[in-house]
Amino acid sequence: MTRTVSTDVDGEVAARPQHRLALRKSLARLSVRPRSILILAVIPLVAIGYGIYGWQHDWVLGVDSAVYRAGALTLLNGDSLYDANTLPNEPWWALLPFTYPPTAALIFIPLAAFPTQISWGLITAVSLGAMALSIRIAIGALPRPAADGPRWWASPARSTIVFFLVFLALEPVWRTIFLGQINLILMAMILLDMLVIGARGSRWGGVLVGVAAAIKLTPLVFLGHLFITGRRMDALRGFATFLLLQGLMFLINSHDAAKYWTVTLPDTGRIGPVHWAGNQSLNALMNRATDLAPWASKAAMGIGFLLAIPALWLLLRFHRKGQALAALLVTAFWTLLMSPISWTHHWVWVIPLIVLLVSRLPKTTPKTAWRRWVGTGLVAFVFVSCVLLILPNGRNVELHWKVWQNVLGDAYILMPVVLAVALILRWGLLRRARNRTASDEHVELKSGV
């Protein structure tokens, strides 16, 4: 199945006819590549083995996955998820509150069948598989290269493996794995739904996004993305799935379901102090810069709504040019900025962003190539450098950062903003150059007449 789109107004091909990701074909091709299977399978298998070994030796593995498992056990035992700041089944090294919706505890129930460390190993294995799937989906969503153009990135199997290995160095990725978080899994669900299942017109479009939103509320924004881009039935199916799961939880445990929506959700302090360096959102930036001023969070929300205007413009522009991945990334990064809490491990969306940026490196002239190489390199460097670990943090030290430390300490936040500004300025300059050329041609034509 193919799709065709038009030429970019900048003179570049916006999106050539491209084949959507066919999972069956991809798996069939992978089955005849034993080395590829080995590379993609060995690390997840090592994670499971590491979890089993850690269980036998009582290691500390996966703080967040331990909370997920404890939440599932708490639900099964009929205890409350939110009445206390810890759960009765949490190990001593993971005494944290359950901050997810109660539907998440329902979906985490399979983890209750395994010891804590093995649960971490299983989540890590699934997360690594989800990262490989996300990379493959991102590559499948890219415009196909010109027949006579560079093809070093155009082999999906080879590119997926290379990106998979390289991306293990990204701080959001290894922190997600270290903590036993589910960010990679949620991202894969959203990408699979919006760029593969729904893109084919399937009646299941939107369902996975609805399930992801039931686990963690922020994916609800992607339902708005579907609605804005004309996939209204997918948006409605996703929202109906979300509501159905919430209704199911009210039937199973009405106390927790009601308490989450009325008490737990508004209490952002339950997740952690908003000014911590690990929180890379506009809310954190404003609170750090103003020494926790009482108006900081409201100001951050106002800035976020202002940024929604250019974000919507970019989203629609990419959508009209047939660049579904780029449009989706605009929504993803705006959501990260707008969310009250965006821990660094939430920023795994840099994975498809880097794939997209790398794919565009050959599409330039030697004269301007350095700009894209520098831009792509800087984006990757921000998330590989671990600059947030180098800066002093904890015990309210962030409130006393110097100006340069605030710039480095807000690097994740500034990255999408700078990237969007550079993109808009580039489009503006190109449009101005085209208008000037057209004007000169008109004057020459008039003079000739």
Summary of the structure (lengths in Angstrom):
residues: 449
radius of gyration: 23.2
end to end distance: 50.2
largest distance: 89.2
contacts: 1455
relative contact order: 0.10
helix: 69%
strand: 2%
